[in-house]
Amino acid sequence: MNCPYCGFKEDRVVDSRATAENSAIRRRRECLKCGQRFTTYEYIEDISLMVIKKDGRRQTFDRKKILAGIMKACEKRPISIDKMEEIVISVERAVQKKSDREVSSRLIGELVMDRLRVLDDVAYVRFASVYRRFQDVSQFLSALNEILEREKSRRKRRTKRRMP
C-alpha cells in the first residue's frame, strides 16, 4: 500500500473494523515514513458487473465513479466520507442482488438518488440535476417542490404524534 501523501510503501494498521453492512473491512493506516494516517477499504471481489449506459454502450461497474459523483454532490455539506462510502456499498449490494451480470446506469442513478434523498436534500438536488440533466429552471423547481412537499408531510406527522 503506497502512502497517498508521500508514496512510501510501508505502513502499519492502526485500526480495523467491518463496515455497517459487513461487506468491507475499513482499515486506518499510518505511514511509517511521514506519519500521516489514511483509510483503506478491503472488499470481496465479486463477479464483475457490466453497466449498460443510456446510449447502449457497456462498461465494467466501477464503484469509484459512484463515489466520485456522490462526493461532488456532497461537496461542502456536513456529510462524512464514511456516510458516502456506506451509500456506495449499499448501492453496490442492491445492484448485485437485482441483476445477474448486467445493470442499467439508470438503476444505479436511481438507487444513489434514493439514498441521497434520505441523507441530505441539497446533495440529492445536486446529484439529481446532473443525473437527470435538468434543461431549465422548471425541472430544478420541480425537484425542489418535491422536497418541500415531503418536508411538509413530515412536519404534519410529527405534529400529530405530539398531540394528546
C-alpha positions in Angstrom: 0.0 0.0 0.0 1.5 3.3 -1.0 1.0 6.3 1.3 -1.2 8.8 -0.5 0.9 11.7 1.0 4.5 10.7 0.4 4.3 7.5 -1.6 6.2 5.4 0.9 5.3 1.7 0.6 5.3 0.7 4.3 2.6 1.4 6.8 1.1 -0.1 9.9 -2.6 -0.8 10.5 -3.9 1.3 13.4 -7.5 0.1 13.5 -9.6 -2.4 11.6 -13.4 -2.8 11.6 -16.2 -4.1 9.5 -18.5 -1.6 7.7 -22.1 -1.3 8.8 -23.2 -4.0 6.3 -20.2 -6.3 6.9 -19.4 -6.1 3.2 -16.0 -4.5 3.6 -13.2 -4.0 6.1 -12.2 -0.4 6.9 -8.6 -0.1 7.9 -6.9 3.0 9.4 -3.3 3.0 8.4 -0.3 5.1 9.4 2.7 5.7 7.1 6.0 4.6 8.7 7.9 7.5 6.9 5.7 10.6 7.2 3.3 9.6 10.0 0.2 10.6 8.1 -2.9 8.5 8.6 -5.2 7.3 5.8 -8.1 4.9 5.4 -8.4 1.9 3.1 -11.3 -0.4 2.4 -11.0 -4.1 1.6 -13.8 -5.7 -0.4 -14.7 -9.2 -1.5 -14.2 -9.4 -5.2 -17.5 -10.3 -6.8 -18.4 -11.3 -10.3 -17.8 -8.3 -12.4 -20.9 -6.4 -13.4 -21.5 -4.7 -16.7 -23.2 -1.3 -16.7 -25.5 -0.6 -19.7 -25.2 3.1 -20.4 -28.0 5.2 -21.8 -26.6 5.1 -25.3 -26.3 1.2 -25.2 -22.6 1.0 -24.5 -21.4 -1.4 -21.9 -18.8 -0.7 -19.2 -17.4 -2.5 -16.3 -19.0 -1.5 -13.0 -16.8 1.0 -11.2 -17.6 1.9 -7.6 -15.1 4.8 -7.8 -17.3 6.5 -10.3 -20.3 6.3 -8.0 -18.2 7.6 -5.1 -16.9 10.5 -7.2 -20.4 11.5 -8.1 -21.6 11.3 -4.5 -18.6 13.3 -3.3 -19.3 16.0 -5.8 -23.0 16.2 -4.7 -22.0 16.3 -1.1 -19.3 18.9 -1.5 -19.3 21.5 1.3 -22.1 19.6 3.1 -21.8 18.1 6.6 -21.6 14.5 5.3 -18.7 12.3 6.3 -16.8 10.2 3.8 -17.9 7.2 5.8 -21.5 8.0 5.1 -20.7 8.4 1.4 -18.9 5.1 1.4 -21.9 3.5 3.0 -24.1 4.7 0.2 -21.7 3.2 -2.4 -21.6 -0.1 -0.6 -25.4 -0.1 -0.2 -25.9 0.6 -4.0 -23.3 -2.0 -4.9 -25.1 -4.6 -2.8 -28.5 -3.7 -4.2 -27.3 -3.9 -7.8 -25.7 -7.3 -7.2 -28.9 -8.6 -5.7 -31.1 -7.3 -8.5 -29.2 -8.4 -11.5 -27.2 -11.3 -13.0 -24.3 -9.6 -14.7 -25.7 -6.5 -16.3 -27.4 -3.5 -14.8 -28.6 -0.2 -16.3 -26.9 3.1 -15.4 -30.5 4.3 -14.8 -31.0 1.9 -11.9 -27.7 2.8 -10.4 -28.6 6.5 -10.6 -32.0 6.0 -9.0 -30.5 3.9 -6.2 -28.0 6.7 -5.4 -30.7 9.4 -5.5 -32.9 7.3 -3.2 -30.2 7.2 -0.6 -29.1 10.8 -1.0 -32.8 11.9 -0.7 -32.9 10.4 2.8 -29.4 11.7 3.8 -29.3 15.3 2.6 -31.8 17.4 0.4 -29.1 19.6 -1.1 -26.8 16.7 -2.1 -29.9 15.0 -3.6 -30.8 18.0 -5.7 -27.2 18.4 -6.8 -26.9 14.8 -7.9 -30.4 14.8 -9.5 -29.6 17.9 -11.5 -26.6 16.3 -13.1 -28.0 12.8 -13.3 -31.4 13.9 -14.8 -29.7 16.6 -16.9 -32.0 19.4 -15.9 -32.5 21.5 -19.0 -34.2 24.5 -17.4 -35.2 26.1 -14.1 -38.7 24.4 -14.1 -37.1 21.0 -13.8 -35.0 22.2 -10.9 -38.0 23.8 -9.2 -40.0 20.6 -9.7 -37.3 18.7 -7.7 -37.3 21.3 -5.0 -41.1 21.3 -4.7 -40.9 17.5 -4.2 -38.6 18.1 -1.3 -40.7 20.8 0.2 -43.9 18.6 0.0 -42.0 15.7 1.7 -40.9 18.1 4.4 -44.4 19.4 4.9 -45.8 15.9 5.3 -43.0 15.1 7.8 -43.9 18.1 9.9 -47.6 17.1 9.9 -46.8 13.6 11.1 -44.6 15.0 13.9 -47.3 17.4 15.0 -49.9 14.6 15.1 -47.6 12.5 17.3 -47.2 15.2 19.8 -50.9 15.9 20.2 -52.6 14.0 23.1 
